[in-house]
Amino acid sequence: MSDFGRFFVLSMTTTTLFSEAQKELILDAITQAEKHTSGEIRVHLEGKCKVDPVQRAFRVFKKLGMEKTKLRNGVLFYVAVADKKLAIIGDKGIHELVPENFWQTVKDHMVNDFKQENFTDGLVKGILEAGQQLKVHFPYSKDDVNELTNDISFE
């Protein structure tokens, strides 16, 4: 769980936090990150999180069907905008291979950008960093299929 400080404008909704151009940058980052890995990356934004963000992220992960990838190599970036909470979770196949503190390191880098109100940059960098790690353990193969949509989900 991370408290980003005072950088979110609380009147913003999850759908207006990013412009269409910024959403495209995020979607492009997902596409770029997945270009060299069989791993799957999703971003989910919502306003409030009344429980621990990691618990909520796991629920969203399941709701989005992310545990159904062949290699169990999905990653979810979960952000509760109004409550200033962030969680990054990976499926079972990933956790068996990456260092224990990997997601914390990615999250710390993102929070640094978020504190400077660089939300798009923070997400893009985090997504690309996750993609680099996924590439090491889950390289792209010629028969790879995009198992999950790259769309940003909102609630």
C-alpha positions as YAML, in Angstrom:
chain: A
units: angstrom
residues:
- id: 1
  name: MET
  ca: [0.00, 0.00, 0.00]
- id: 2
  name: SER
  ca: [1.32, 3.42, -0.90]
- id: 3
  name: ASP
  ca: [0.19, 6.86, 0.10]
- id: 4
  name: PHE
  ca: [1.16, 9.14, -2.75]
- id: 5
  name: GLY
  ca: [0.87, 12.32, -0.74]
- id: 6
  name: ARG
  ca: [-1.06, 15.35, -1.89]
- id: 7
  name: PHE
  ca: [-0.74, 15.10, -5.61]
- id: 8
  name: PHE
  ca: [-4.08, 13.73, -6.81]
- id: 9
  name: VAL
  ca: [-6.78, 16.28, -7.51]
- id: 10
  name: LEU
  ca: [-9.58, 14.55, -5.64]
- id: 11
  name: SER
  ca: [-12.32, 15.95, -7.84]
- id: 12
  name: MET
  ca: [-10.98, 14.03, -10.81]
- id: 13
  name: THR
  ca: [-12.66, 10.78, -11.68]
- id: 14
  name: THR
  ca: [-10.84, 7.72, -12.88]
- id: 15
  name: THR
  ca: [-11.95, 8.35, -16.45]
- id: 16
  name: THR
  ca: [-10.81, 11.99, -16.52]
- id: 17
  name: LEU
  ca: [-7.48, 11.58, -14.77]
- id: 18
  name: PHE
  ca: [-5.87, 10.88, -18.15]
- id: 19
  name: SER
  ca: [-6.57, 12.61, -21.45]
- id: 20
  name: GLU
  ca: [-7.22, 10.47, -24.51]
- id: 21
  name: ALA
  ca: [-3.63, 11.13, -25.64]
- id: 22
  name: GLN
  ca: [-2.28, 10.01, -22.25]
- id: 23
  name: LYS
  ca: [-4.43, 6.87, -22.35]
- id: 24
  name: GLU
  ca: [-2.93, 6.14, -25.76]
- id: 25
  name: LEU
  ca: [0.59, 6.49, -24.31]
- id: 26
  name: ILE
  ca: [-0.32, 3.99, -21.59]
- id: 27
  name: LEU
  ca: [-1.83, 1.57, -24.11]
- id: 28
  name: ASP
  ca: [1.26, 1.97, -26.32]
- id: 29
  name: ALA
  ca: [3.47, 1.14, -23.32]
- id: 30
  name: ILE
  ca: [1.48, -2.05, -22.74]
- id: 31
  name: THR
  ca: [1.86, -2.99, -26.41]
- id: 32
  name: GLN
  ca: [5.61, -2.23, -26.33]
- id: 33
  name: ALA
  ca: [6.11, -4.14, -23.09]
- id: 34
  name: GLU
  ca: [4.27, -7.18, -24.43]
- id: 35
  name: LYS
  ca: [6.12, -7.11, -27.76]
- id: 36
  name: HIS
  ca: [9.06, -9.10, -26.36]
- id: 37
  name: THR
  ca: [7.27, -11.28, -23.81]
- id: 38
  name: SER
  ca: [4.42, -13.73, -23.56]
- id: 39
  name: GLY
  ca: [3.45, -11.93, -20.34]
- id: 40
  name: GLU
  ca: [0.19, -10.00, -20.19]
- id: 41
  name: ILE
  ca: [-0.19, -6.54, -18.62]
- id: 42
  name: ARG
  ca: [-3.38, -4.72, -17.63]
- id: 43
  name: VAL
  ca: [-4.10, -1.38, -15.93]
- id: 44
  name: HIS
  ca: [-7.16, -0.86, -13.73]
- id: 45
  name: LEU
  ca: [-8.22, 2.53, -12.34]
- id: 46
  name: GLU
  ca: [-10.95, 3.22, -9.83]
- id: 47
  name: GLY
  ca: [-11.88, 6.01, -7.48]
- id: 48
  name: LYS
  ca: [-11.93, 4.50, -4.02]
- id: 49
  name: CYS
  ca: [-10.50, 1.44, -2.35]
- id: 50
  name: LYS
  ca: [-12.11, 0.56, 0.98]
- id: 51
  name: VAL
  ca: [-9.85, -2.44, 1.63]
- id: 52
  name: ASP
  ca: [-6.15, -3.13, 1.37]
- id: 53
  name: PRO
  ca: [-5.20, -2.27, -2.25]
- id: 54
  name: VAL
  ca: [-3.39, -5.58, -2.73]
- id: 55
  name: GLN
  ca: [-6.53, -7.47, -1.70]
- id: 56
  name: ARG
  ca: [-8.62, -5.34, -4.03]
- id: 57
  name: ALA
  ca: [-6.12, -5.81, -6.85]
- id: 58
  name: PHE
  ca: [-6.39, -9.58, -6.45]
- id: 59
  name: ARG
  ca: [-10.19, -9.34, -6.74]
- id: 60
  name: VAL
  ca: [-9.91, -7.18, -9.85]
- id: 61
  name: PHE
  ca: [-7.27, -9.55, -11.26]
- id: 62
  name: LYS
  ca: [-9.72, -12.44, -10.94]
- id: 63
  name: LYS
  ca: [-12.66, -10.39, -12.22]
- id: 64
  name: LEU
  ca: [-10.67, -9.55, -15.35]
- id: 65
  name: GLY
  ca: [-9.85, -13.23, -15.85]
- id: 66
  name: MET
  ca: [-6.13, -12.60, -15.63]
- id: 67
  name: GLU
  ca: [-5.43, -15.92, -13.93]
- id: 68
  name: LYS
  ca: [-6.49, -17.74, -17.11]
- id: 69
  name: THR
  ca: [-3.28, -17.14, -19.07]
- id: 70
  name: LYS
  ca: [-1.52, -20.32, -20.17]
- id: 71
  name: LEU
  ca: [1.72, -19.53, -18.30]
- id: 72
  name: ARG
  ca: [0.05, -17.67, -15.39]
- id: 73
  name: ASN
  ca: [2.09, -14.60, -16.32]
- id: 74
  name: GLY
  ca: [-0.33, -11.69, -16.04]
- id: 75
  name: VAL
  ca: [0.50, -8.42, -14.26]
- id: 76
  name: LEU
  ca: [-2.05, -5.91, -12.99]
- id: 77
  name: PHE
  ca: [-1.33, -2.27, -12.20]
- id: 78
  name: TYR
  ca: [-4.11, -1.20, -9.84]
- id: 79
  name: VAL
  ca: [-4.61, 2.47, -8.90]
- id: 80
  name: ALA
  ca: [-7.33, 3.84, -6.58]
- id: 81
  name: VAL
  ca: [-7.28, 7.49, -7.59]
- id: 82
  name: ALA
  ca: [-9.15, 9.27, -4.79]
- id: 83
  name: ASP
  ca: [-7.67, 7.08, -2.06]
- id: 84
  name: LYS
  ca: [-4.14, 7.40, -3.46]
- id: 85
  name: LYS
  ca: [-3.43, 3.68, -3.41]
- id: 86
  name: LEU
  ca: [-1.35, 1.59, -5.78]
- id: 87
  name: ALA
  ca: [-0.77, -2.14, -6.05]
- id: 88
  name: ILE
  ca: [1.08, -4.17, -8.64]
- id: 89
  name: ILE
  ca: [0.44, -7.88, -8.65]
- id: 90
  name: GLY
  ca: [1.61, -10.71, -10.83]
- id: 91
  name: ASP
  ca: [0.20, -14.18, -11.25]
- id: 92
  name: LYS
  ca: [1.65, -17.38, -9.85]
- id: 93
  name: GLY
  ca: [3.98, -18.09, -12.76]
- id: 94
  name: ILE
  ca: [5.68, -14.73, -12.32]
- id: 95
  name: HIS
  ca: [6.04, -14.88, -8.54]
- id: 96
  name: GLU
  ca: [7.87, -18.16, -8.85]
- id: 97
  name: LEU
  ca: [10.59, -16.44, -10.92]
- id: 98
  name: VAL
  ca: [11.02, -12.77, -10.06]
- id: 99
  name: PRO
  ca: [12.88, -11.45, -7.00]
- id: 100
  name: GLU
  ca: [10.70, -10.97, -3.93]
- id: 101
  name: ASN
  ca: [11.01, -7.19, -3.93]
- id: 102
  name: PHE
  ca: [10.56, -6.72, -7.69]
- id: 103
  name: TRP
  ca: [7.07, -5.21, -7.59]
- id: 104
  name: GLN
  ca: [8.04, -2.94, -4.71]
- id: 105
  name: THR
  ca: [10.91, -1.52, -6.74]
- id: 106
  name: VAL
  ca: [8.62, -0.86, -9.72]
- id: 107
  name: LYS
  ca: [6.03, 0.68, -7.40]
- id: 108
  name: ASP
  ca: [8.61, 2.94, -5.74]
- id: 109
  name: HIS
  ca: [9.69, 4.27, -9.13]
- id: 110
  name: MET
  ca: [6.07, 4.93, -10.07]
- id: 111
  name: VAL
  ca: [5.28, 6.69, -6.78]
- id: 112
  name: ASN
  ca: [8.25, 9.03, -7.33]
- id: 113
  name: ASP
  ca: [6.69, 10.13, -10.63]
- id: 114
  name: PHE
  ca: [3.20, 10.26, -9.12]
- id: 115
  name: LYS
  ca: [4.39, 12.58, -6.35]
- id: 116
  name: GLN
  ca: [5.53, 15.00, -9.06]
- id: 117
  name: GLU
  ca: [2.11, 14.66, -10.74]
- id: 118
  name: ASN
  ca: [3.64, 12.71, -13.62]
- id: 119
  name: PHE
  ca: [0.93, 10.06, -13.60]
- id: 120
  name: THR
  ca: [1.25, 9.03, -17.22]
- id: 121
  name: ASP
  ca: [5.05, 8.86, -17.02]
- id: 122
  name: GLY
  ca: [4.83, 6.82, -13.83]
- id: 123
  name: LEU
  ca: [2.49, 4.27, -15.33]
- id: 124
  name: VAL
  ca: [4.38, 4.10, -18.62]
- id: 125
  name: LYS
  ca: [7.73, 3.59, -16.89]
- id: 126
  name: GLY
  ca: [6.27, 0.99, -14.52]
- id: 127
  name: ILE
  ca: [4.68, -0.93, -17.38]
- id: 128
  name: LEU
  ca: [7.90, -0.89, -19.42]
- id: 129
  name: GLU
  ca: [9.95, -1.94, -16.39]
- id: 130
  name: ALA
  ca: [7.58, -4.86, -15.76]
- id: 131
  name: GLY
  ca: [7.83, -5.78, -19.44]
- id: 132
  name: GLN
  ca: [11.63, -5.94, -19.23]
- id: 133
  name: GLN
  ca: [11.45, -8.31, -16.28]
- id: 134
  name: LEU
  ca: [8.78, -10.43, -17.97]
- id: 135
  name: LYS
  ca: [10.95, -10.65, -21.09]
- id: 136
  name: VAL
  ca: [13.71, -12.29, -19.06]
- id: 137
  name: HIS
  ca: [11.46, -15.02, -17.69]
- id: 138
  name: PHE
  ca: [8.73, -15.20, -20.33]
- id: 139
  name: PRO
  ca: [10.29, -14.38, -23.70]
- id: 140
  name: TYR
  ca: [8.09, -13.86, -26.73]
- id: 141
  name: SER
  ca: [7.67, -16.87, -28.97]
- id: 142
  name: LYS
  ca: [6.51, -16.85, -32.58]
- id: 143
  name: ASP
  ca: [3.27, -18.66, -31.67]
- id: 144
  name: ASP
  ca: [2.45, -16.20, -28.86]
- id: 145
  name: VAL
  ca: [-1.16, -15.06, -28.66]
- id: 146
  name: ASN
  ca: [-2.34, -11.91, -26.87]
- id: 147
  name: GLU
  ca: [-4.43, -13.69, -24.23]
- id: 148
  name: LEU
  ca: [-5.80, -10.55, -22.54]
- id: 149
  name: THR
  ca: [-7.04, -7.25, -23.87]
- id: 150
  name: ASN
  ca: [-4.66, -4.34, -23.37]
- id: 151
  name: ASP
  ca: [-7.50, -1.94, -22.54]
- id: 152
  name: ILE
  ca: [-7.43, 0.17, -19.39]
- id: 153
  name: SER
  ca: [-10.32, -0.90, -17.18]
- id: 154
  name: PHE
  ca: [-12.26, 1.55, -15.01]
- id: 155
  name: GLU
  ca: [-14.60, 1.18, -12.09]
...
